[in-house]
Amino acid sequence: MNGTKTSGRGVKDIDPAHLARLNAGEVEAATLVECLAVDFALLMGSVLPDIGSGPCAEMHEAREAGISRRMLLAARLITKRYGPSAIERLARHSSDTVRGWVCAMLGAADMELGDRLLAIRPFADDPHFGVREWSWMAVRSHLAAELDVSIALLAKWTVDPSERIRRFATEALRPRGVWCSHIAALKQQPERALAVLEPLRADPSIYVQDSVGNWLNDAGKDRPEWVRALCERWLAESPEPATVRICRRGMRSIPVVN
């Protein structure tokens, strides 16, 4: 998950008692390693003791699958058993993984794009780094399917007081992104997203700066001249430290022209 905390520890280094609490849904994961170490089947049985043995067994069988696939499977199994009511039931759970399941459930739910964004917004602003990643990954395919509408809606998020909400606006629409499918339209026409990028070109938050810089770096893989021209304009119009940092990050993969 992009933007997650990492450490030098491996799964085997996690204290067994702490791992047991993670699998019981009693504590949040502190690092990406801990996120990946959670046993979804044990967690599901602990959080939803009435779900039955079938879903937990199916979850256990998928234990070797990637975490993104397991997240989608958990969402499907929970929705099948409880329906939409499970979203409200689990939305404020103490486990970040469980809140991630809710993000996946909202991503799979049948709703209009505007309503989907409103529903995912609290998770985009979640204090936990992992939940914030699951929030944008859950809705990304829907954003790509209605790209111009998505850009117009997310442009309004760029002025939100929360740096997490502002960061969501760019991270969810990165042309290439991490752990997700590419958005071909933005690889070919990154200028379509200017309504989201322009308001953030001098954002004071490093969290947002990194996302905008990464967005431009993505775009530079296919449209380097466009990224170079955009950064030249930004630096001329607002030569602030934040803009300098964003542009440096955004052009890190573009060869220097002498």
N, C-alpha and C positions, 0 to 999 in steps of 0.2 A: 504494500500500500504506500503510495507516494506521500511524503510528508510525515511518515511515522517515525517514532523514536526507535533507535536501535541501540544495541549494546554488544559487547564482545562475548556475551554468554550464549551458550547453546541450550537446547531443551533439556539436556541432561543435567545442566547446572541449576535448573529451577528447583527450589526447595520443595520436596514432596508435599509438605503440609500446605504450602502456598498454592501448589498446583491443584491440590484437592479443593481448596477454596475457590479457585478459578472455575473448576469443573462443577462446583455447586452453585455458581452464580453469586457468590458472596462478595467478591472483590473484582475490581477492574484490572485488566492487563496493563502493565506499566511500560512494556516494550513490544516491539513487533515479534520478538521471539516468543513472548508469553501469549500474544494473540494467536500465533500459529500453533502453540502447544495445547490449546483448549480442546478437550474431547467433546465434540458436539453431541454425541449420543448421551454421554453422562450428564452434560449440561441440560439437555432437553428433558431428560427424565427427572432431573432435580427441579427444574423451573416449572415443568408441566407434568406433575406426577400422574395426572389423569389422562394423559395423551395415549396411553396404551403401549404395549410392548412392540407392536408392529412398526410404528414410525421410528422408535428408538433403534430397533434392529436394522431397519433400512438405513438409518443414519450411520450406524456402526459399520455396515458393509461398505459405505462410501468413505471410510476414514482415510484411505490413501489418495483420494481425489484432491485436486487443488482447493484451496480455501474458498475461492470465488464460487466454484461449483457446489461446494458443501453449503455455502451461505444460501444459494438459490434453492437447494434441496430442502434445507431446513424451513425456509419460507413457504415452500409448496406444501410440505407435510403439515405444518402448523395451520396454514390456511384451510387445507382440506379437512382437518379435524375440527377446527373452531370457527372458521369463517372470519369475516372482517373484525369481529369483536375482539379477536386476539391482539389486534394492533393497539387498541386502547389499554388492554390488559398488560401489555409488555412494554409500552412506550417509555415508561420511566423506571424500568428495572435497573437494579444496581450493576448488572453485568453489561459491559460494553458490547460483548458478543451478542447478547440478546437484543440490545437496541439495534445492532447491525442487522439482525434477522428482521426487525420491524422495517428497516430501510428497504430490505429486499422485498418484503411483503408489499410495501407501498409502490415499489417499482413494478411489481407484477399485477397490481390492482387495476381494475377498469375505471379510469377516470380521465377527465380532460387535463390537458397539460397545465393550465393555470392552477387547477385544484391540486394537481400532483405536486407542483412546486410549493404551494402553501402547506401541504401536508409534510413535505420533506424538510421544510425550513427549520423547524426546531432541531432536527438532527444535523443539519448543516451548521448549526450554531452550538452543537453539543460540546461540552468541555473536553471530551475524550477524543484524541487524535484519530483513533480507529473508526469511531462512529462517523466522524466528519468525512472520512474517505469513503465509507460504505454509502453515505448519503448521495454523493455525486455519482458514484458508480451505478447506483440503483436506478437513476433517472436518465443517465447519459443517452441511452438508445432512443428514448422518447424525445430528448432535446434535439438529437441529430435528425430525427424524422420530421420535426417541425422547426427547422433551424432558424428561419427568420423570426418566427413568433417567439422562439426561445431567447434569441438575442435581444429582442425588444423587452421581454419580461425581465431578463437578467440584468439588463442595463440599469434598471431601477434598483437593483441590489447593490450596485457599485457605490452608492452614496449612503449605505447603511452604516450606522455607528459601529457595528460589530465587524472587526477585521475578518472574522470567520465567514460571515455572510459575503463580504466583498470578495474574499478569496474563492469561495464556492463559484461565484459568477465566472471567473476565468478558468478555474481548474476543471469544471464540468465540461467546458467547451474546448479544451486543448486539442489541437489538430491531431496529435499523436497520443499523448497521454501515457499513463503507466497502468499496466494490468487491465487494459481496456481496448476495445476496437478503435481504430482510427476514424476520424470524421473526414471522409474524402473531400467533401465540398470545401472545408476550411483549409485543407492542404493545398487545394487548387486556387481558392479565392479567400485568403486570410483577411482581406480587407472587409469582408462581410461582417466581421466581428468588431470593427472599430468602435461601435457604440458601447461595447463593454470595455475595450482596452483603453480608449482615450481618457476616461475619467480616473483611471488608476495609474497613469504614467508617472505620477509623483507621489504615490500613496506612502504615507509615513510608516506603515507596518512592514517589517521585513517578511513576515508571513505572506503578505499580499505581493510584495516585490518579487519574492522568489517565484510565485505562481505566474505573474505576468512575464518575468524573464524566461521562465520555462516555456510559456506559451509561444513567445517569440522564437525561442530556440527550436521548438517543434516546427514552426512555420518556416524557419530558415533552412530546414532540410530540403524543402521543395521550392521555396521562393526567397532565396537569400537576398536578391536585389531589393525586393519589397521590404524586407526587414531592415536592411541597411538604410534605405531611404527613410523609413519611418523613424528609426532611431536618430538619424541625422536631424530630422525635423523636430523631434521631441527635445533633443539636446539644445537645439537653437532656440526653441520657444520656452523651455523651462529647464535650464541647466542647473537643476538642484541635485544634491547628493543622491536622493532617492531615484531620480531619473537616470543618473549616471550609473548607478548600481544595476537598475533594471536593464538598461541597454547593454552594459558589459556582459551581464548574464545572458541576455537574449542573443548576442552575437558571438558567443564563445565558440560556436562550431563553424562560424563563417570565416573563410580565409581572409586575411588582411590584404587589402588592395593598396599597393604602393603608388 
